[in-house]
């Protein structure tokens, strides 16, 4: 397999919804199996070399197996997807999207199609400011200087105004008014739900698992208390959901959806009890609101078990890996059915979205992609 290489690109837009164009450009690049290694903040900058509206600019570090020419062709293809078609007379002009290949490792190249490193990096603040965030120590192979030093020496007087990194957040609630997040025990549903709720000022619906008086007993003696624990959960979820929707919230993110009751009941109840449980569940479900989108979080079961141990809930310490595998299989079986809403599956194996804003934004992009890819 070809070694994946570090490369840097710049992104810019000053027409239409500038932020949307930048976010969609990143999403399109990811759809070409290009990994976004790191992203700078977005900067608002004045146009360089002509008079026009201000730009939004950013830089990204990518990893890819594409050659420089293949990558440049991909950047041009993404530009076309977003409404821009370059011509030889383009020059300095307003545009919906501008994607430039700044560097490809330490390659020095000059051809009719591509010049590397990109010329004039050192005299453009709209490149230097965001690039320094993610490539502070990268050495320009022609100028033999780091980006930080080039920025210090820049004669460009343009003021580049940075936005918080969270400015990258895509408009997911424009398409989905009710997002439900599901996944195995301990995978991070509640944490992600609360982060999304805070970011978008959406109403948050969290499961009140601590109210179940049979839960600790169930983990000690699952066969004995299975019916009680599942029956209580179902009644409590129905009551909580009913009360929540009476407030008529506009945008909602939840760390569960009601069908999860069937996943756990199928695993924990006897065949006879599950048949009766499912029949009762079907009677009431038609009265409840279904999600606009279901986000299913995935991770290796060993990772999930570590998360459970880490959060330290006493009653969960008896949970075994085999049980988690069965719950995961139950979710997969549920998702194989024809759900009345779209589904997006997101892997968390290499994600630390709770502490890493870039990982959090990556999850938001996965959700956003479902609206146009």
HUPE-V235889 format. One record per pair of residues at least 12 apart in sequence whose C-alpha atoms are under 10 Angstrom apart, sorted by the first residue. I is the first residue (numbers start at 1). J is the second residue. Records with the same first field share a line. If there is no record, write none. Layout:
I: J + J
//
This chain:
1: 65
2: 64 + 65 + 66
3: 63 + 64 + 65 + 66
4: 34 + 35 + 62 + 63 + 64 + 65 + 66
5: 62 + 63 + 64 + 65 + 66 + 67 + 104 + 105
6: 35 + 37 + 61 + 62 + 63 + 64 + 65 + 103 + 104 + 105 + 106
7: 36 + 37 + 60 + 61 + 62 + 63 + 64 + 68 + 71 + 101 + 102 + 103 + 104 + 105 + 106 + 107 + 135
8: 36 + 37 + 38 + 39 + 59 + 60 + 61 + 62 + 63 + 100 + 101 + 102 + 103 + 104 + 105 + 117 + 131 + 134 + 135
9: 39 + 58 + 59 + 60 + 61 + 62 + 72 + 75 + 99 + 100 + 101 + 102 + 103 + 104 + 118 + 127 + 131
10: 40 + 57 + 58 + 59 + 60 + 61 + 98 + 99 + 100 + 101 + 102 + 103 + 126 + 127 + 128 + 130 + 131
11: 23 + 25 + 26 + 42 + 55 + 56 + 57 + 58 + 59 + 60 + 97 + 98 + 99 + 100 + 101 + 126 + 127 + 130
12: 25 + 42 + 43 + 44 + 45 + 55 + 56 + 57 + 58 + 59 + 94 + 95 + 96 + 97 + 98 + 99 + 100 + 126 + 127
13: 44 + 53 + 54 + 55 + 56 + 57 + 58 + 94 + 95 + 96 + 97 + 98 + 99
14: 44 + 45 + 46 + 47 + 52 + 53 + 54 + 55 + 56 + 57 + 93 + 94 + 95 + 96 + 97 + 98
15: 52 + 53 + 54 + 55 + 56 + 94 + 95 + 96 + 97
16: 95 + 96 + 97
17: 56 + 96
18: 44 + 54 + 55 + 56 + 57 + 95 + 96 + 97
19: 42 + 55 + 56 + 57 + 167 + 168 + 169 + 170 + 171
20: 96 + 97 + 168 + 169 + 170 + 171
21: 56 + 79 + 82 + 83 + 96 + 97 + 98
22: 42 + 56 + 57 + 58 + 82 + 96 + 97 + 98 + 99 + 168 + 170
23: 168 + 169 + 170 + 171 + 365 + 368 + 369
24: 78 + 81 + 82 + 97 + 170 + 365 + 368 + 369 + 372 + 373
25: 75 + 78 + 79 + 81 + 82 + 97 + 98 + 99
26: 39 + 60 + 78 + 362 + 365
27: 78 + 362 + 365 + 366 + 368 + 369 + 372 + 373
28: 74 + 75 + 77 + 78 + 79 + 81 + 82 + 369 + 372 + 373
29: 62 + 71 + 74 + 75 + 77 + 78
30: 62 + 362 + 365 + 366 + 369
31: 369 + 373
32: 64 + 66 + 71 + 74 + 78
33: 63 + 64 + 65 + 66
34: 62 + 63 + 64 + 65 + 66 + 71
35: 61 + 62 + 63 + 64 + 65
36: 60 + 61 + 62 + 63 + 64 + 358 + 362
37: 60 + 61 + 62 + 63 + 64 + 134 + 358
38: 59 + 60 + 61 + 62 + 63 + 133 + 134 + 135 + 358 + 359
39: 58 + 59 + 60 + 61 + 62 + 130 + 131 + 133 + 134 + 165 + 168 + 358 + 361
40: 57 + 58 + 59 + 60 + 61 + 129 + 130 + 131 + 132 + 133 + 134 + 135 + 162 + 164 + 165 + 168 + 358
41: 57 + 58 + 59 + 60 + 129 + 130 + 131 + 133 + 134 + 161 + 162 + 163 + 164 + 165 + 166 + 167 + 168
42: 55 + 56 + 57 + 58 + 59 + 129 + 130 + 160 + 161 + 162 + 163 + 164 + 165 + 166 + 167 + 168
43: 55 + 56 + 57 + 58 + 59 + 126 + 127 + 129 + 130 + 159 + 160 + 161 + 162 + 163 + 164
44: 56 + 57 + 58 + 126 + 159 + 160 + 161 + 162 + 163
45: 57 + 125 + 126 + 127 + 158 + 159 + 160 + 161 + 162
46: 125 + 126 + 158 + 159 + 160 + 161
47: 92 + 93 + 94 + 126 + 158
48: 92 + 93 + 124 + 125 + 126 + 156 + 158
49: 91 + 92 + 93
50: 91 + 92 + 93 + 94
51: 92 + 93 + 94
52: 92 + 93 + 94
53: 94
54: 94
55: 94 + 95 + 96 + 97 + 126 + 160
56: 97 + 126 + 160 + 161 + 162 + 163
57: 97 + 98 + 99 + 126 + 127 + 129 + 130 + 160 + 161 + 162
58: 99 + 126 + 127 + 128 + 129 + 130 + 131 + 133 + 162
59: 99 + 100 + 101 + 102 + 126 + 127 + 128 + 129 + 130 + 131 + 132 + 133 + 134 + 135
60: 101 + 102 + 130 + 131 + 133 + 134 + 135
61: 102 + 103 + 131 + 134 + 135
62: 104
63: 104
67: 104
68: 101 + 103 + 104 + 105 + 107 + 109 + 114 + 115 + 116
69: 101 + 113 + 114
71: 101 + 104
72: 99 + 100 + 101 + 113 + 114
73: 113
74: 99
75: 98 + 99 + 100 + 101
76: 97 + 98 + 99 + 100
78: 97 + 98 + 99
79: 95 + 96 + 97 + 98 + 99
80: 96 + 97
81: 97
82: 96 + 97 + 98
83: 95 + 96 + 97
84: 96 + 97 + 98
85: 97
86: 98
100: 118
101: 114 + 115 + 116 + 117 + 118
102: 115 + 116 + 117 + 118 + 119 + 120 + 121 + 127 + 131
103: 115 + 116 + 117 + 118 + 119 + 121 + 138 + 140 + 141
104: 116 + 117 + 118
105: 117 + 138 + 139 + 140 + 141
106: 138 + 139 + 140 + 141 + 142
107: 140 + 141 + 142
108: 140 + 141 + 142
116: 141 + 142
117: 140 + 141 + 142 + 143
121: 140 + 147 + 150 + 151 + 154
122: 140 + 143 + 145 + 147 + 149 + 150 + 151 + 152 + 153 + 154 + 155 + 156
123: 150 + 151 + 153 + 154 + 155 + 156 + 157
124: 150 + 151 + 154 + 155 + 156 + 157 + 158
125: 150 + 151 + 154 + 155 + 156 + 157 + 158 + 159 + 160
126: 156 + 158 + 159 + 160 + 161
127: 147 + 151 + 160
128: 147 + 148 + 149 + 150 + 151 + 152 + 154 + 156 + 160
129: 147 + 148 + 151 + 159 + 160 + 161 + 162
130: 160 + 162
131: 147 + 148 + 151
132: 146 + 147 + 148 + 149 + 150 + 151
133: 147 + 148
134: 147
135: 147 + 148
136: 148 + 149 + 151
137: 149
165: 357 + 358 + 361
166: 199 + 357 + 358 + 360 + 361
167: 199 + 361
168: 357 + 358 + 361 + 362 + 364 + 365
169: 196 + 199 + 200 + 360 + 361 + 362 + 363 + 364 + 365 + 368
170: 200 + 361 + 364 + 365 + 366 + 367 + 368 + 369
171: 200 + 364 + 365 + 367 + 368 + 371
172: 196 + 200 + 364 + 365 + 366 + 367 + 368 + 369 + 370 + 371
173: 200 + 202 + 250 + 251 + 252 + 253 + 292 + 367 + 368
174: 251 + 368 + 371
175: 292 + 293 + 368 + 370 + 371
176: 251 + 252 + 253 + 291 + 292 + 293 + 294 + 342 + 367 + 368 + 371
177: 202 + 249 + 250 + 251 + 252 + 253 + 291 + 292 + 293
178: 202 + 203 + 204 + 249 + 250 + 251 + 252 + 253 + 254 + 289 + 290 + 291 + 292 + 293 + 294
179: 193 + 196 + 204 + 251 + 252 + 253 + 254 + 255 + 256 + 257 + 290 + 291 + 292 + 293 + 294 + 295 + 367
180: 193 + 205 + 252 + 253 + 254 + 255 + 256 + 257 + 258 + 290 + 291 + 292 + 293 + 294 + 295 + 296 + 343
181: 193 + 253 + 254 + 255 + 256 + 257 + 291 + 293 + 294 + 295 + 296 + 297 + 344 + 345
182: 254 + 255 + 256 + 257 + 259 + 260 + 294 + 295 + 296 + 297 + 298 + 331 + 345
183: 255 + 256 + 260 + 295 + 296 + 297 + 298 + 299 + 327 + 328 + 331 + 332 + 345 + 346
184: 296 + 297 + 298 + 299 + 301 + 304 + 305 + 324 + 325 + 326 + 327 + 328 + 329 + 330 + 331
185: 301 + 304 + 305 + 307 + 308 + 316 + 319 + 324 + 327 + 328
186: 303 + 304 + 305 + 306 + 307 + 308 + 309 + 310 + 311 + 316 + 324
187: 297 + 298 + 299 + 300 + 301 + 303 + 304 + 305 + 306 + 307 + 308 + 348 + 349
188: 255 + 297 + 298 + 304 + 307 + 308 + 348 + 353 + 354
189: 206 + 254 + 255 + 256 + 295 + 296 + 297
190: 204 + 205 + 206 + 207 + 253 + 254 + 255 + 256
191: 206 + 255 + 353 + 354
192: 253 + 254 + 255 + 297 + 353 + 354 + 360 + 363
193: 205 + 206 + 252 + 253 + 254 + 255 + 256
194: 206 + 253 + 254 + 255
195: 253 + 353 + 354 + 360
196: 252 + 253 + 254 + 360 + 364
197: 251 + 252 + 253 + 254
200: 251 + 252 + 253
201: 251 + 252 + 253
202: 249 + 250 + 251 + 252 + 253 + 254
203: 244 + 249 + 250 + 251 + 252 + 253 + 254
204: 244 + 249 + 251 + 252 + 253 + 254 + 255
205: 240 + 241 + 244 + 245 + 252 + 253 + 254 + 255 + 256 + 257
206: 237 + 240 + 241 + 253 + 254 + 255 + 256
207: 233 + 236 + 237 + 240 + 241 + 254 + 255 + 256 + 257
208: 233 + 236 + 237 + 240
209: 232 + 233 + 236 + 237
211: 232 + 233 + 236
212: 228 + 229 + 230 + 231 + 232 + 233 + 236
213: 228 + 229 + 232 + 233
214: 226 + 227 + 228 + 229 + 230 + 231 + 232 + 233
215: 228 + 229 + 230 + 232 + 233 + 315 + 316
216: 229 + 314 + 315 + 316 + 318
217: 229 + 315
218: 230 + 268 + 315
219: 315 + 316 + 317 + 318 + 319 + 320
220: 315 + 316 + 317 + 318 + 319
222: 268 + 269
223: 268 + 269 + 270
224: 269
225: 268 + 269
226: 264 + 265 + 267 + 268 + 269 + 270 + 273
227: 265 + 268 + 269 + 270 + 273 + 274 + 277
228: 269
229: 265 + 268 + 269
230: 261 + 262 + 264 + 265 + 266 + 268 + 269 + 274 + 277
231: 261 + 265 + 277
233: 258 + 261 + 265
234: 258 + 259 + 260 + 261 + 262 + 265 + 277 + 280 + 281
235: 281
237: 256 + 257 + 258 + 261
238: 258 + 281 + 284 + 285 + 287 + 288
241: 257 + 258 + 288 + 289
242: 287 + 288 + 289
245: 288 + 289
252: 291 + 292
253: 291 + 293 + 294
254: 291 + 294
255: 295
256: 291 + 294 + 295 + 296
257: 289 + 290 + 291 + 294
258: 281 + 285 + 288 + 289 + 290 + 291
259: 281 + 282 + 285 + 290 + 331 + 334
260: 327 + 330 + 331 + 334
261: 277 + 278 + 281
262: 274 + 277 + 278 + 281 + 330 + 331 + 334
263: 326 + 327 + 328 + 329 + 330 + 331 + 332 + 333 + 334
264: 326 + 327 + 328 + 330 + 331
265: 277 + 278 + 327 + 330
266: 278 + 326 + 327 + 330
267: 323 + 326 + 327 + 329 + 330
268: 323 + 327
290: 339 + 340 + 341
291: 340 + 341 + 342 + 343
292: 340 + 341 + 342 + 343
293: 339 + 340 + 341 + 342 + 343 + 344 + 367 + 370
294: 335 + 339 + 341 + 342 + 343 + 344 + 345 + 367
295: 342 + 343 + 344 + 345 + 346 + 363 + 366 + 367
296: 331 + 332 + 335 + 343 + 344 + 345 + 346 + 347
297: 344 + 345 + 346 + 347 + 348 + 349 + 363
298: 328 + 345 + 346 + 347 + 348 + 349
299: 328 + 346 + 347 + 348 + 349 + 350 + 351
300: 324 + 325 + 328 + 347 + 348 + 349
301: 320 + 321 + 322 + 323 + 324 + 325 + 328 + 349
302: 321 + 324 + 325 + 349
303: 348 + 349 + 350
304: 321 + 324 + 348 + 349
305: 317 + 319 + 320 + 321 + 324
342: 370 + 371
343: 367 + 370
344: 366 + 367 + 368 + 369 + 370
345: 366 + 367
346: 362 + 363 + 366 + 367
347: 363
348: 363
351: 363
//
